[in-house]
Amino acid sequence: MILSLREFWEISPGAKIKTTSPETPKDSSAQALLSNKGHLKYRPDIDGLRALAILFVVIYHAFPSVIPGGFIGVDIFFVISGFLISTIIYTQLASNRFSFVGFYIRRIKRIFPALFVVLAFCFAFGWFNLLADEFSQLGLHIAGGAGFIANLVLWNESGYFDNASDTKPLLHLWSLGIEEQFYFFWPILICLAWRKKINLLWVGLIVGVISFAINVYEVHHQLHFTAAFYSPVTRFWELMIGAILAYIALNQKTMLDRLKASNISLSQARINHWISIGGAVFLLVGIFQINKNSPFPGFLALLPTLGAALLIAAGERAWLNRVVLSNRLLVWIGLISFPLYLWHWPLLSFAHILQGKMPSAEIRSLVLLTSIVLSALTYYCIEKPIRTNQFNKLKASILLVLLIVIGYIGFNTYQRDGLTFRLNQIQFRLPPILQALSVKDPSASGLDIGPPKIDCSLSKLGAPAGAICFTKEELQKPALFLWGDSYAAHLLIGYEERFASQYRISRLGYNGCPPIMGMELPNRKNCTVGNEQIFERILQQRPAKLVIAANWTDYDWQQVEATLIKLKQAGIEEIDLIGPAPVWSDGLYKQLYLKYLADRDSNIPYRMWFGLSKERDFLVIDQAMEKMAEKIHVRYISIAKILCNSEGCITRFGDTSASLEAIDAGHFTKTTSRYVVSHFPGK
């Protein structure tokens, strides 16, 4: 299935794609593509490859430490989809049988039934089990999934303050969005090129190269990992590998003829065997060498995509494909792979949401077994009956209407803030105080601080547009710099209230970037450069006091010692190091709700240990940081000692959401910021 470069270009632009080849020997990989009627022939090894892809994904989601790169199964799916869809379109164009209506009816019958069932299940489950903000987000994701723009929705809401991926039951629909966007774009482009007698191989290569180049640029030069992950522009090249492979397979000369002409003695069967082995090696390297912190997709995505392409190219008669991939169990898993992909993640996510933390290994195993059962039922009871060739247009019309309806219901749920009236129903009958605490007050956030004040006199061009300048009186005060991520920013309200009479206060730093020199995080952009600029500013302006704070549980906090020593050596003497704040798994309010469900005590606790994430790791870090600060003669301030005692950590200062200790997992409300900083030393 491999053409020489010369043979690539010798295919004329308007060449008729072959649909049969009587000269092709029985052991040829090309022969396996088509039946003698010109239709796509079933290849069990491709279903086996589908099975490997879904098993990689499912195992990774349930047990990420087992195969750290299991998410590359999605990239394998992309190659398979590009290959099969393009083969169908090419052969139908060649025989003048291609129809857009027929193409999309087949896509609707293939994708919509299982998708509708899963979306409806998620809505029903969410109605009875999710809080308002969770249900609102689920509604938006249902709408995005039904409209096949889930990747764009997730891309738009991604960021430092985005919810954890484990609490998004429809997160996995991003890949379906990319595939469907490909199904809209690619058939139109192919048909236009076909009518204009443009070489389809050239079209595939140009689209693939451009997409791959943008992908590499975004990942390795701009560090836009999220954009590269979710964007169809940076992902289409993976489907184009399959499309190019399909074109080559349908236009190749026989492998044996080329080998004879080249005087190569190896048999084609042996070559195909080694091709398949090479593909398997690529996949194995990918699942164990790639992990969630890798710059992905980028160049690394070549491992799963080329691995999948080589396994497909080897043909069903290659030993690995024939013995391993065509195994009955793998083939069966491949048949149910689409509903299994749809079912497994919502069930894992809902288990996480209901428990407020990662479920136990036993529960995750049970969830996977349940997913397999539901997938088999979906395939045999829903998918197969609908995919028969009777009443095609009627079936497609009904399925289209159903998906539009569920999409509208989801969007309406999002617009109506998660249908809060559900909380009054029996399953959600909450004590009055929990209902009051659930009413979101955006102005309560300690991060709602507006633009920082700056010394506008330092700019030669005057005050920047929209800047808030220090007054002349404020500029006469000594400077206090608050350096850190958003866990430093949420202290600013408290510092302004407590210390504004003594200092002019400036906040330095970037959300998600710890105040540690030389630390670059793989999923956050330009922390190193930004911190170098901040360090230079500190040395130039010499603040009277430097305060350093961060969400230390998120980083290798021990590296801050080198930064503190460097500051001390540069002559910055007055340094306050702020310890870690409590971090509540999936958010403080969610833990208050889960505790109420556990004990049905309507007296919502003022203090509790329940739901503190990472098993109180912040207390261990707090003690270790205090010893480190004492060693290097830096003043240490413990938030843990202010908010926590033997009974637990403070959860609220009153009966409204504005008085909660945190607005999410750990960011303070304004009330908490004022309370915490009021307990800091006076000078």
Secondary structure, 3 states (H helix, E strand, C coil): CCCCHHHHHHCCCCCCCCCCCCCCCCCCCCHHHECCCCCECCCHHHHHHHHHHHHHHHHHHHCCCCCCCHHHHHHHHHHHHHHHHHHHHHHHHHCCCCCHHHHHHHHHHHHHHHHHHHHHHHHHHHHHHCCHHHHHHHHHHHHHHHCCCHHHHHHHHCCCCCCCHHHCCCCCHHHHHHHHHHHHHHHHHHHHHHHCCCCHHHHHHHHHHHHHHHHHHHHHCCCCHHHHHHCCCCCHHHHHHHHHHHHHHHHCCCHHHHHHHCCCCCCHHHHHHHHHHHHHHHHHHHHHHCCCCCCCCCHHHHHHHHHHHHHHHHCCCCHHHHHHHCCHHHHHHHHCHHHHHHHHHHHHHHHHHHHCCCCCHHHHHHHHHHHHHHHHHHHHHHHHHHCCCCCHHHHHHHHHHHHHHHHHHHHHHHHCCCCHHHHHCHHHCCCHHHHHHHCCCHHHECCCCCCCEECHHHCCCCCCCCCEECCHHHHCCCEEEEEECHHHHCCHHHHHHHHCCCCEEEEECCCCCCCCCCCCCCCCCCHHHHHHHHHHHHHHHCCCEEEEECCHHHCCHHHHHHHHHHHHHCCCCCEEEECCCCCECCCHHHHHHHHHHHHCCCCCCCEECCCEHHHHHHHHHHHHHHHHHHHCCCEEECHHHHHEECCEEECECCCCHHHECECCCCCEEHHHHHHHHHCCCCC
